[in-house]
Amino acid sequence: MATAVKSRRIDVLSTPKQLPPGYREDRRSVYWVDKLPPIPGAEGTTQFVLTDWQDKLCGTKPVNAQWTGDRPTPIWKVSQAAQKAEASQRVVDLAGHKNCHRDYVPDRAVRTKVSDAAQTASCSARIEQLAKEKTFSALPVKESWEFDCYVWDPEISKSAKNARCSDRLDNLAEPKRYHRSFQVARPVMWSVDDSSLKAIASLRIQQLARPKSRSKYETFDPYKVSNGALHARPTPRVDELSAPIPRKVRQKKQTGGGSS
């Protein structure tokens, strides 16, 4: 009797996985339902039921009755009437090219031909004078400034050097005088004269400069207002001056609030 061959671990792992009981293949529909369709089709898919309006909306757009398909070739036969047709005057006008502006001048060529009159023309004396280059005279540079051309001696005529101004110009050239009460600013430090240093205050100034003497039993409150000041009444003139200007007085707005 043959002995049973013991299975190896690799043989157990190589066996395919067994399908569970009640397994069914994936449905061909793109969606998933919890229960089978009520009316399964021939291939097991759901059979949809549409209304007449839904069926009409799902249909293709009808083609126009006058629509003609594309021509099979860009070359087609032209009818005899089209060959013998004559365009109206309006079509002829529209088919004509656009005219240029009356002042339009075409571009000149790069090489232009000079006329014989221009070649033999002679300029006037004024044009020759304007065509000459401007000449400048040498600047009278000072001898001590030979290397600086921006400094030169101003040529002042002898008549200008010996000229005398009028009395009016002489008066205008005088500086403005100070006010008769003008005083020059005093220096920061100045000397005090001997009379001021040796001056002695008079008896009256000494009395005014001495502080008020009070006894040690006298209590003085500088912030206490006297009874006379408390009961004082301003005069009618003071009341008039203290009142605000009438044009700057604004009445308060009274809002009509209802009482509860």
C-alpha positions as CSV (number, residue, x, y, z in Angstrom):
1,M,0.0,0.0,0.0
2,A,1.4,3.4,-1.1
3,T,2.0,5.9,1.6
4,A,0.3,9.4,1.4
5,V,2.6,12.2,0.3
6,K,2.8,14.9,2.9
7,S,1.8,18.3,1.4
8,R,4.3,21.1,1.6
9,R,3.8,24.7,2.8
10,I,4.5,26.2,-0.6
11,D,1.8,24.0,-2.1
12,V,-0.8,25.3,0.4
13,L,0.1,28.9,-0.3
14,S,0.0,28.4,-4.1
15,T,-3.6,27.2,-4.1
16,P,-6.1,29.9,-5.3
17,K,-8.5,31.5,-2.8
18,Q,-11.9,29.9,-2.7
19,L,-14.9,32.0,-3.5
20,P,-17.4,32.3,-0.7
21,P,-20.8,30.6,-1.0
22,G,-23.5,32.8,-2.7
23,Y,-20.9,34.8,-4.7
24,R,-22.2,36.6,-7.8
25,E,-20.2,38.3,-10.5
26,D,-20.2,42.2,-10.7
27,R,-23.1,43.7,-12.5
28,R,-22.6,45.3,-15.8
29,S,-24.5,48.5,-14.8
30,V,-22.5,51.5,-13.8
31,Y,-24.5,52.0,-10.6
32,W,-25.4,49.8,-7.7
33,V,-28.8,49.0,-6.3
34,D,-29.8,47.4,-3.0
35,K,-32.2,45.0,-4.7
36,L,-32.7,43.4,-8.1
37,P,-34.4,45.4,-10.8
38,P,-38.1,44.7,-11.2
39,I,-37.8,44.0,-14.9
40,P,-34.4,42.6,-15.7
41,G,-33.3,42.8,-19.3
42,A,-32.0,40.1,-21.5
43,E,-28.4,40.7,-20.2
44,G,-29.4,41.2,-16.5
45,T,-29.3,45.1,-16.7
46,T,-32.1,47.4,-15.6
47,Q,-34.8,48.2,-18.1
48,F,-35.8,51.9,-17.9
49,V,-39.3,53.2,-18.5
50,L,-39.5,56.7,-19.9
51,T,-42.5,59.0,-20.5
52,D,-43.4,60.3,-24.0
53,W,-41.9,63.8,-23.2
54,Q,-38.6,62.3,-21.8
55,D,-38.4,60.0,-24.9
56,K,-38.9,63.2,-27.1
57,L,-36.2,65.1,-25.2
58,C,-33.8,62.2,-25.6
59,G,-34.2,62.2,-29.4
60,T,-31.9,63.9,-31.8
61,K,-32.5,67.4,-33.1
62,P,-34.4,67.1,-36.4
63,V,-32.7,68.5,-39.5
64,N,-34.2,71.5,-41.3
65,A,-36.3,70.6,-44.3
66,Q,-34.3,73.0,-46.5
67,W,-30.9,71.9,-45.4
68,T,-28.6,70.5,-48.0
69,G,-25.5,68.6,-47.3
70,D,-22.0,69.8,-48.1
71,R,-21.1,69.8,-51.8
72,P,-19.0,66.7,-52.7
73,T,-16.3,68.8,-54.5
74,P,-15.4,72.6,-54.7
75,I,-15.9,72.4,-58.4
76,W,-19.6,72.3,-59.4
77,K,-21.6,73.0,-62.5
78,V,-22.7,76.6,-63.0
79,S,-26.1,77.1,-64.6
80,Q,-26.6,78.8,-67.9
81,A,-28.7,81.6,-66.3
82,A,-25.8,82.4,-63.9
83,Q,-23.3,82.4,-66.7
84,K,-25.4,84.9,-68.8
85,A,-26.5,87.1,-65.8
86,E,-25.6,90.8,-65.9
87,A,-24.8,92.8,-62.7
88,S,-26.8,95.8,-61.8
89,Q,-25.3,99.3,-61.6
90,R,-25.3,99.2,-57.8
91,V,-23.4,95.9,-57.8
92,V,-20.9,97.4,-60.3
93,D,-20.4,100.4,-58.0
94,L,-19.8,98.2,-54.9
95,A,-17.4,96.0,-56.8
96,G,-15.2,98.9,-57.8
97,H,-12.0,99.6,-55.9
98,K,-11.8,102.5,-53.5
99,N,-10.3,105.7,-54.9
100,C,-7.5,107.5,-53.3
101,H,-7.8,110.9,-51.7
102,R,-7.6,113.8,-54.0
103,D,-4.5,115.2,-52.1
104,Y,-2.8,111.8,-52.0
105,V,0.8,111.9,-53.2
106,P,2.6,108.5,-53.7
107,D,5.9,107.9,-52.0
108,R,8.9,109.3,-53.9
109,A,11.6,106.9,-55.1
110,V,14.8,106.6,-53.2
111,R,16.7,108.0,-56.2
112,T,15.1,111.1,-57.5
113,K,15.9,112.9,-60.7
114,V,17.0,116.5,-60.3
115,S,15.6,118.8,-63.0
116,D,17.8,120.9,-65.2
117,A,16.3,124.1,-63.8
118,A,17.4,123.0,-60.3
119,Q,20.8,122.1,-61.4
120,T,21.4,125.4,-63.1
121,A,19.7,127.6,-60.5
122,S,21.8,130.3,-58.7
123,C,21.0,131.4,-55.2
124,S,20.5,135.0,-54.2
125,A,22.9,137.2,-52.2
126,R,20.7,136.8,-49.1
127,I,20.9,133.1,-49.2
128,E,24.7,133.2,-49.6
129,Q,24.9,135.5,-46.6
130,L,22.8,133.1,-44.5
131,A,24.8,130.1,-45.7
132,K,28.1,131.5,-44.4
133,E,29.3,130.1,-41.1
134,K,29.3,132.4,-38.1
135,T,32.7,133.8,-37.2
136,F,33.8,134.6,-33.6
137,S,36.5,137.0,-32.6
138,A,39.2,136.0,-30.2
139,L,38.3,136.5,-26.5
140,P,40.5,139.0,-24.6
141,V,41.7,136.5,-22.0
142,K,43.5,137.9,-19.0
143,E,47.2,137.3,-18.8
144,S,46.9,135.8,-15.3
145,W,44.2,133.4,-16.6
146,E,45.8,132.1,-19.7
147,F,44.7,128.5,-18.9
148,D,41.1,129.5,-18.3
149,C,39.1,130.6,-21.3
150,Y,36.0,131.5,-19.3
151,V,37.5,134.6,-17.7
152,W,38.3,137.6,-19.9
153,D,38.7,141.4,-19.4
154,P,35.4,143.3,-19.8
155,E,36.1,145.9,-22.4
156,I,34.7,149.1,-20.7
157,S,34.8,152.2,-22.8
158,K,36.4,155.4,-21.5
159,S,33.1,157.3,-21.7
160,A,31.5,154.7,-19.4
161,K,34.3,154.9,-16.9
162,N,34.1,158.8,-16.8
163,A,30.3,158.9,-16.7
164,R,28.5,160.6,-13.9
165,C,25.1,159.6,-12.6
166,S,22.2,162.1,-12.2
167,D,21.1,163.4,-8.8
168,R,18.0,161.1,-8.9
169,L,20.2,158.0,-9.3
170,D,22.5,159.2,-6.6
171,N,19.5,159.6,-4.2
172,L,18.2,156.1,-5.1
173,A,21.6,154.6,-4.6
174,E,21.9,155.8,-1.0
175,P,21.2,153.1,1.6
176,K,17.9,153.2,3.6
177,R,18.3,155.1,6.9
178,Y,17.2,153.5,10.2
179,H,14.2,154.8,12.1
180,R,14.8,157.6,14.5
181,S,13.8,155.3,17.4
182,F,15.9,152.4,16.2
183,Q,18.2,150.9,18.8
184,V,21.0,148.5,18.1
185,A,20.6,145.1,19.9
186,R,22.5,145.1,23.2
187,P,25.3,142.6,23.7
188,V,24.8,139.5,25.8
189,M,27.3,140.9,28.4
190,W,27.5,144.6,29.2
191,S,29.1,146.6,32.0
192,V,27.0,148.1,34.7
193,D,27.8,151.7,35.6
194,D,29.0,152.6,39.1
195,S,25.9,154.6,40.0
196,S,23.7,151.5,39.5
197,L,26.1,149.4,41.5
198,K,26.2,151.9,44.5
199,A,22.5,152.8,44.3
200,I,20.4,152.4,47.6
201,A,16.7,151.7,47.6
202,S,14.4,154.4,49.1
203,L,12.4,153.8,52.3
204,R,9.2,153.3,50.4
205,I,10.7,150.6,48.1
206,Q,12.1,148.8,51.1
207,Q,8.6,148.9,52.7
208,L,7.0,147.4,49.6
209,A,9.7,144.8,49.2
210,R,9.3,143.6,52.8
211,P,6.9,140.6,53.1
212,K,3.8,141.0,55.3
213,S,4.6,140.1,58.9
214,R,2.2,137.8,60.8
215,S,2.2,136.6,64.3
216,K,2.6,133.0,65.2
217,Y,-1.0,132.8,66.4
218,E,-2.5,134.2,63.2
219,T,-3.8,131.6,60.8
220,F,-3.9,132.7,57.2
221,D,-5.4,130.7,54.4
222,P,-4.5,132.2,50.9
223,Y,-7.3,130.1,49.3
224,K,-10.1,131.4,51.5
225,V,-12.6,133.8,49.9
226,S,-13.9,136.7,52.0
227,N,-17.6,137.2,52.7
228,G,-17.6,140.4,50.8
229,A,-16.3,138.7,47.7
230,L,-18.9,135.9,48.1
231,H,-21.9,138.4,48.3
232,A,-20.6,140.8,45.6
233,R,-22.9,141.6,42.7
234,P,-21.6,142.8,39.3
235,T,-22.8,146.0,37.8
236,P,-25.2,146.1,34.9
237,R,-22.4,147.0,32.6
238,V,-20.3,143.9,33.6
239,D,-23.4,141.8,33.0
240,E,-23.8,143.3,29.6
241,L,-20.1,142.6,28.7
242,S,-20.2,139.1,30.0
243,A,-23.2,138.1,27.9
244,P,-22.5,136.2,24.6
245,I,-23.0,137.8,21.2
246,P,-26.6,137.3,20.1
247,R,-25.6,136.1,16.6
248,K,-23.5,133.3,18.0
249,V,-26.2,132.0,20.4
250,R,-28.0,128.9,19.1
251,Q,-31.2,127.6,20.7
252,K,-31.2,124.0,21.8
253,K,-33.3,121.6,19.8
254,Q,-36.3,120.4,21.7
255,T,-37.3,116.8,20.9
256,G,-40.9,116.0,21.5
257,G,-40.6,112.9,23.7
258,G,-43.9,111.4,24.8
259,S,-44.4,110.7,28.5
260,S,-45.3,107.3,29.6
